[in-house]
């Protein structure tokens, strides 16, 4: 509770740098009881510590949660923090509306919190922790809406807008979903190849500028004058042993998320990737060909609830394997971690995470990959 009090004080100060409201009557009475008394240096320090805690707790209890319908500058501060973490894709306001509630729900789901849509003490603490992450598990990149780089795994209104652009230009043949999935990644690659842009499968300033330029060209063309479509490569080709490139790297990353270790995702389709793919195909009812067909890639493209244990030392893996021998070391853009299981149902992943926490691995979490 004391930690939440400090977070509340920071949030209120961030929203209202002006002087705070007068203390509650009970707190004023607490302070008045000491009026005129003399203290030693040590006693004064102890008294001040107690007084500060009382004041903080008093302010914190005034607002224990933010929820839909609330309107204040503190709500705007929360929206800005969620925007930094990539969950709030709109113009920050002071109103806690549907968009804010949806952003909070997605944040809570991704961070294994009760999905209430309300910013309670636990959620607020998690937000602040991610904005000041543990250095041993990487840093959270804070980007604004103007320089945001969209990549595989992202979601939100920005991704929906990107998919709409790709569909208008003929590179994506389906409606927008708001999920930067395998099909969207392939569409971006085809667009980048067609316009001689470095094929990163990520949408930064260069790719975004080219997209907007092509859309402007179509809009400016007379209705009677057809716009010549740009030839694209076939994005449905199967991936197999010996292939290389960004598509293979993406396949390897999805196999890892699904719980099939392939070592480093280096973009080279080697024997270990082939064997992992065969195991995945067997588990999901596909013929174990070791070839990533469209059906196999679509099955891999679904989201998985992954039990994650941050790698704190060289002994982290062995500690997890004492409980679950199938665990393995993996990595993503946040850093190295121990993959302790991958499931389609959240409750199954939560059960395994609970076992690890009970055995002393308190940093265990469930992530949505």
C-alpha positions in Angstrom: 0.0 0.0 0.0 2.8 2.4 0.8 4.3 1.8 -2.7 0.9 2.6 -4.3 0.8 5.8 -2.2 4.0 7.0 -3.7 2.7 6.1 -7.2 -0.5 8.0 -6.6 1.4 11.0 -5.3 3.6 10.9 -8.4 0.6 10.6 -10.7 -1.3 13.4 -9.0 1.7 15.7 -9.1 2.3 14.8 -12.7 -1.2 15.8 -13.5 -1.4 18.8 -11.1 2.0 20.4 -10.3 0.0 23.1 -8.4 -0.3 22.7 -4.6 -2.2 19.7 -3.4 -5.6 19.8 -1.6 -5.5 20.4 2.1 -4.9 17.4 4.3 -7.9 15.4 5.5 -9.2 16.4 9.0 -7.9 13.2 10.5 -4.4 13.9 9.2 -4.5 17.5 10.4 -5.5 16.2 13.9 -2.5 13.8 13.8 -0.1 16.6 13.1 -1.7 19.0 15.6 -1.0 16.5 18.4 2.7 17.2 18.0 2.4 21.0 18.0 4.8 22.6 20.4 6.7 19.4 21.3 10.5 19.2 21.0 12.3 16.3 19.5 15.9 15.1 19.3 17.5 14.7 15.9 16.9 11.0 15.8 13.3 11.4 17.1 12.6 14.1 14.5 13.7 11.8 11.7 11.5 9.0 12.9 8.5 11.4 13.4 8.9 12.8 9.9 9.0 9.3 8.4 5.8 8.4 10.1 4.2 11.7 9.2 5.1 11.3 5.5 3.7 7.8 5.3 0.5 8.9 7.0 0.1 11.8 4.5 0.8 9.6 1.5 -1.6 6.9 2.6 -4.3 9.5 3.2 -3.9 10.9 -0.3 -3.7 7.4 -1.8 -7.0 6.2 -0.3 -8.9 9.1 -1.9 -8.6 7.3 -5.3 -8.1 3.6 -5.1 -8.9 2.9 -8.8 -9.6 4.7 -12.1 -12.4 3.4 -14.2 -14.6 4.1 -17.2 -16.5 7.4 -16.8 -13.8 9.1 -14.7 -12.5 12.4 -16.0 -9.4 14.1 -14.7 -5.8 15.0 -15.6 -4.7 11.9 -13.8 -6.6 9.8 -16.4 -4.7 11.7 -19.1 -1.4 10.8 -17.4 -2.4 7.1 -17.4 -3.3 7.3 -21.1 0.1 8.8 -21.9 1.8 6.0 -20.0 -0.2 3.4 -21.8 0.7 5.1 -25.1 4.4 4.8 -24.3 3.9 1.1 -23.8 2.1 0.7 -27.1 -1.4 0.1 -25.7 -3.2 3.4 -26.1 -3.4 4.4 -29.8 -5.4 7.6 -29.7 -5.0 11.2 -28.7 -4.8 11.4 -24.9 -7.7 13.1 -23.2 -8.9 13.4 -19.6 -11.8 11.1 -20.1 -11.7 7.4 -19.2 -13.7 6.0 -22.1 -14.1 2.8 -24.1 -10.7 3.1 -25.8 -8.9 3.6 -22.5 -10.7 0.7 -20.9 -9.8 -1.5 -23.9 -6.1 -0.5 -23.6 -6.1 -1.3 -19.9 -7.7 -4.7 -20.5 -5.1 -5.6 -23.1 -2.3 -4.4 -20.8 -3.7 -6.5 -17.9 -4.1 -9.6 -20.1 -0.5 -9.3 -21.5 0.9 -8.9 -18.0 -1.1 -11.7 -16.2 -3.2 -9.3 -14.2 -7.0 -9.6 -13.4 -8.7 -8.3 -16.6 -11.0 -5.7 -15.1 -10.5 -2.7 -17.3 -9.9 -0.6 -14.2 -6.6 0.9 -13.2 -6.2 -0.4 -9.6 -3.1 -0.3 -7.4 -1.8 -3.6 -8.9 -2.2 -2.3 -12.5 -0.7 1.1 -11.8 2.3 -0.5 -10.2 2.8 -2.8 -13.2 2.6 0.2 -15.6 5.2 2.1 -13.7 7.5 -1.0 -13.4 7.5 -1.5 -17.2 8.3 2.1 -17.8 11.3 1.6 -15.5 12.0 -2.1 -16.3 14.5 -4.4 -14.7 17.8 -3.9 -16.7 18.5 -7.7 -16.7 15.4 -8.3 -18.9 16.0 -5.5 -21.4 14.4 -2.1 -21.9 11.0 -1.1 -23.1 11.3 1.1 -26.2 9.1 4.2 -25.8 7.9 5.5 -29.1 5.5 8.2 -30.1 2.8 7.9 -32.7 4.8 9.8 -35.3 7.9 7.6 -35.2 6.4 4.3 -34.2 7.9 1.3 -35.9 5.3 -1.4 -36.5 6.6 -5.0 -36.5 5.4 -8.6 -36.2 3.4 -9.1 -33.0 2.2 -5.5 -32.7 -1.5 -4.8 -32.4 -3.8 -1.8 -32.3 -5.3 1.0 -34.5 -2.0 1.7 -36.2 -1.8 -1.9 -37.4 -5.4 -1.7 -38.7 -4.5 1.5 -40.6 -1.4 -0.2 -42.1 -3.5 -3.2 -43.2 -6.1 -0.9 -44.8 -3.3 0.7 -46.8 -1.8 -2.6 -47.9 -5.2 -3.8 -49.0 -5.9 -0.6 -51.0 -2.6 -1.1 -52.8 -3.3 -4.8 -53.5 -0.7 -6.3 -51.2 -3.1 -7.8 -48.6 -6.2 -9.7 -49.6 -8.3 -9.6 -46.4 -9.9 -7.2 -44.0 -7.9 -5.5 -41.3 -7.7 -7.3 -37.9 -5.4 -4.9 -35.9 -2.9 -7.8 -35.5 0.5 -7.6 -37.2 0.5 -11.3 -38.1 2.4 -13.5 -40.6 0.1 -12.5 -43.5 0.6 -8.8 -42.8 4.4 -9.4 -42.5 4.5 -11.0 -45.9 2.5 -8.2 -47.4 5.0 -5.7 -46.1 7.9 -7.7 -47.4 6.3 -7.8 -50.9 5.7 -4.1 -50.8 9.3 -3.4 -49.7 10.7 -5.6 -52.5 8.5 -3.9 -55.1 9.9 -0.5 -54.2 13.5 -1.5 -53.5 13.2 -0.8 -49.8 15.4 -2.8 -47.4 13.3 -5.9 -46.6 13.1 -5.7 -42.9 9.3 -6.6 -42.6 9.0 -3.6 -40.3 7.2 -0.4 -41.1 9.3 2.6 -40.3 9.5 6.1 -41.8 10.8 4.9 -45.2 8.2 2.2 -45.7 5.4 4.5 -44.3 6.4 7.3 -46.7 6.4 4.9 -49.7 2.9 3.7 -48.7 1.5 7.2 -48.4 3.1 8.2 -51.7 1.5 5.3 -53.6 -1.9 6.0 -52.0 -1.6 9.7 -52.9 -0.8 8.6 -56.5 -3.9 6.5 -56.7 -6.1 9.3 -55.2 -4.7 11.8 -57.7 -5.4 9.6 -60.8 -8.5 10.5 -62.8 -11.3 8.0 -62.3 -11.2 7.0 -66.0 -7.4 6.4 -65.9 -6.5 3.0 -64.4 -3.5 2.8 -62.2 -1.0 0.2 -63.3 -0.6 -2.3 -60.4 2.9 -3.1 -59.3 3.9 -6.7 -59.8 4.4 -8.6 -56.6 6.1 -11.9 -55.7 4.2 -14.9 -54.6 3.8 -14.7 -50.8 2.3 -18.3 -50.5 5.5 -20.2 -51.4 6.3 -23.1 -49.0 9.3 -22.7 -46.7 11.6 -25.7 -46.6 15.1 -27.0 -45.7 17.8 -24.8 -47.2 15.7 -21.6 -47.5 16.9 -18.4 -46.0 15.5 -14.9 -45.2 13.2 -12.9 -43.1 10.3 -15.3 -43.6 12.3 -18.2 -42.3 13.4 -16.1 -39.3 9.7 -15.3 -38.6 8.9 -19.0 -38.8 11.6 -19.9 -36.3 10.4 -17.2 -33.9 6.8 -18.6 -34.1 8.1 -22.2 -33.5 10.0 -21.0 -30.4 6.8 -19.2 -29.1 4.8 -22.4 -29.7 7.3 -24.3 -27.5 9.6 -26.0 -30.2 13.2 -24.9 -29.7 15.3 -24.3 -32.8 18.3 -22.5 -31.2 18.9 -19.0 -32.6 16.4 -17.6 -35.0 19.0 -16.8 -37.7 16.9 -16.9 -40.8 18.4 -20.2 -42.1 16.1 -23.2 -42.5 18.4 -26.0 -41.2 17.9 -29.5 -39.9 17.0 -28.3 -36.4 14.2 -26.0 -37.7 13.0 -28.8 -39.9 12.7 -31.3 -36.9 11.0 -28.7 -34.8 8.5 -28.0 -37.5 7.8 -31.8 -37.9 7.1 -32.0 -34.2 4.7 -29.0 -34.4 2.9 -30.6 -37.4 2.5 -33.9 -35.5 1.1 -32.1 -32.4 -1.5 -30.1 -34.5 -2.6 -32.9 -36.8 -0.7 -32.0 -39.9 1.4 -34.5 -42.0 5.0 -34.2 -40.6 6.5 -33.1 -43.9 9.0 -30.6 -42.4 7.8 -28.1 -45.0 6.0 -24.9 -43.9 2.9 -24.8 -46.1 0.3 -22.1 -45.8 -1.9 -24.2 -43.5 1.1 -24.9 -41.2 2.1 -21.2 -41.1 -1.5 -20.2 -40.3 -1.6 -22.6 -37.4 1.7 -21.2 -36.1 0.5 -17.6 -36.5 -2.1 -18.0 -33.7 -1.2 -16.5 -30.3 0.2 -18.7 -27.5 0.2 -18.2 -23.7 3.8 -18.7 -22.8 5.1 -19.3 -19.3 8.1 -17.0 -19.0 10.9 -16.9 -16.4 13.4 -14.0 -16.8 17.0 -15.3 -17.0 18.6 -13.9 -13.9 21.7 -16.0 -14.0 23.4 -19.0 -15.7 21.5 -21.2 -13.3 18.0 -20.1 -14.2 17.5 -22.8 -16.8 18.6 -25.6 -14.6 16.4 -24.3 -11.7 13.3 -24.4 -14.0 14.3 -27.8 -15.5 14.3 -29.3 -12.0 10.5 -28.7 -12.1 9.7 -28.9 -15.8 12.4 -30.8 -17.8 11.0 -29.6 -21.1 12.0 -25.9 -20.4 14.5 -24.2 -22.7 16.3 -20.9 -23.1 14.9 -18.5 -25.7 15.1 -14.8 -26.5 13.0 -12.0 -27.9 13.4 -8.2 -28.2 13.2 -7.8 -24.5 16.1 -10.2 -23.8 16.8 -13.8 -22.8 14.3 -15.8 -20.9 13.4 -19.3 -19.9 10.5 -20.8 -21.9 8.6 -23.0 -19.5 5.6 -24.0 -21.6 3.3 -22.8 -24.3 -0.5 -23.2 -24.4 -3.6 -22.1 -26.3 -5.6 -21.7 -23.0 -4.5 -19.1 -20.5 -5.7 -21.1 -17.5 -3.4 -24.0 -18.3 -0.4 -21.6 -18.5 -1.4 -19.9 -15.3 -1.4 -23.3 -13.5 2.1 -24.0 -14.6 3.3 -20.5 -13.7 1.7 -20.9 -10.2 3.7 -24.1 -9.6 6.9 -22.3 -10.5 6.1 -19.4 -8.2 5.4 -21.8 -5.3 8.8 -23.3 -5.9 10.5 -20.0 -5.4 10.6 -18.6 -9.0 8.5 -15.6 -8.1 9.4 -13.7 -11.3 7.4 -16.2 -13.4 4.8 -14.6 -15.7 2.5 -15.5 -18.5 3.0 -13.6 -21.7 0.9 -13.6 -24.9 3.1 -14.3 -27.9 
